[in-house]
């Protein structure tokens, strides 16, 4: 196990082509300006907070010390997205090829993709609730290319802390290992959204716990799907508030 207490500001690796491509057709000039303004504002604010956070990392997998040769599926709850971007990426190994995550082809998805690009995270455009097979194919392709994938198994609309089976199908069909991430804060703002999205306050302490790898059987059977779904859900819930 690795324990780290650091104020370092290591950037995410830049091995990914993360230039966002707008998928909104016939977007008005006003909406384009609005999207760019929000993206820049969120990016600047996030980086300002990023620089002040006090990070404590517990790595039970060895991912940050002895990075594996295989790609992984990084799994965490939807309300921890910002915290993972701000904290976990600080210790993301520079030797890794990079991370891709799912972003919907909507206005909100455009903003999310641009914010992710600011932190060198690539976007696979699609939705797990609409055209789910297309999204799964895009993520599978990135894993096969050697990239890590970030997944929020209770997204995009919840219920909060309910693990949808998409994560299991992705891990089972590709053979990729799941890397569960737990994040907690000493001080944070909780929004009134379905997931009670949490935003760490400046100078707060952020604890990131990387659990051991989870390996699922290849092409998991339906008879064991619910058992595995409940097990991984409980594992992720153990450190959630």
Secondary structure, DSSP 8 states (H G I E B T S, - for coil): -EEEEE---------S--------TT--HHHHHHHHHHHHHHHHHHHHHHTT-EEEEEESS-TTTS--SS-EEEE--GGGHHHHHHTGGGG--TTS--EEEEE-SSHHHHHHHHHHHHTTEEEEE--SSSSHHHHHHHHHHHHHTT-EEEE-TTTTT--TT---THHHHHHHHH--EEEEEEEEESSEEE-SSTT--EEE-TT-EEEEEEEEEE---TT--HHHHHHHHHHHHHHHHTT--
